[in-house]
C-alpha cells in the first residue's frame, strides 16, 4: 500500500516553517538562498497505516530549522509533516519493505544533482559519515514533525545540521538510537520507559547546547556520547532496570551528569578537564559513589575530557 502523501499549494510568503522525521529516514536539506530571494512555503505530509510490520528502520538528515520527534499510539506506522521553503529545497520520500521490516528515508534538496550527491554521501550505514558531513543551514526556518508508532520496534537514526530539535521519546519502542547533531540546541527526553532494551545509544554533538533527561528510562546497555564544543547535561533519572556503562568524550565545554541516589556510580577520567564529584571516594584511577559496592544497579562511566569541567551530581 503506498504512503498517503499530501502536498498542499504554496502558502502566503512569511517567516516560519515546519519539518518532521520518520522511521528509516535520511533527510538532507541543502541549497542556498540569498536574502533577497522570495520564500515560497509549502506543506508536505507522508503517513502509512500500521499494517503487519514487525520492525521499522528510519534515517533522517535535517539541515536546519525546527525538528520534533515523538511516540504515538495511533493506527499509523509513522506520520511525517513538513513545512518547507520550495525556493530552497524539495522533499523526497523513499519507502521499501524487506520481509516484515519497513525502511523509510526522507530527503530534501534543491536540485537533482544535490539530491543524487546526498543519496550517495549521507547514508548512515557509511562508516565514514561524521559530523563534518552534516548539511547545515542556520538560516532555515522550516519545521519537521515526526511521529512514530510506539508498538513497532524501531531503529532510529537522525542527523541534525543546525537549528532546534526536541525528541520526546517516552513510551517509544526504540531498539537503537543514533543521533548526530551539528550546531544548535538539542533536547532528548524519556518521560516514561522505552518499550525495548537498547544495546547502544549513540550521540555525537558538535557545537551545540545539549540536554538529555530521564536517560534511566531509555533502557540502554551502553551509551556513547561524543561532544566537541558546548554545554552538556546528561540526566540519568528514571526507572533503571539493569546496570549500564557510558563512554563520554568531551572536547571543550562543561559536562554535568546527574545520577539518582540508588544507582552506584564509578567514574574513570582522563584529560585536562577538572572533575567535581562530591562525597565520591578516589580509589586508584576511579572515583566511587558511597553506594558503589552495595548498589543493585550500577553505572560505570569513562570520561575523556579536554578543556573544561566535569561535574557529577549524585543523589
Secondary structure by P-SEA (a helix, b strand, c coil): cccbbbbbcccccccccccccccbbbbbbbbbbcccbbbbbbbbbbbbccccccbbbbbbbbcccbbbbbcccccccbbbbbbbccccbbbbbbbbbcccbbbbbbbbbccaaaaaaaaacccccccccccccccccccccbbbbbbbbcccccbbbbbbcccbbbbbcccccccbbbbbbcccbbbbbcccccccccccbbbbbcccbbbbcccccccccbbbbbbcbbbbbbbccccccccbbbbbbbcbbbbbbbbcccbbbbbbbbccbbbbbcccccccccccccccccccbbbbbbbbbcccbbbbbcc
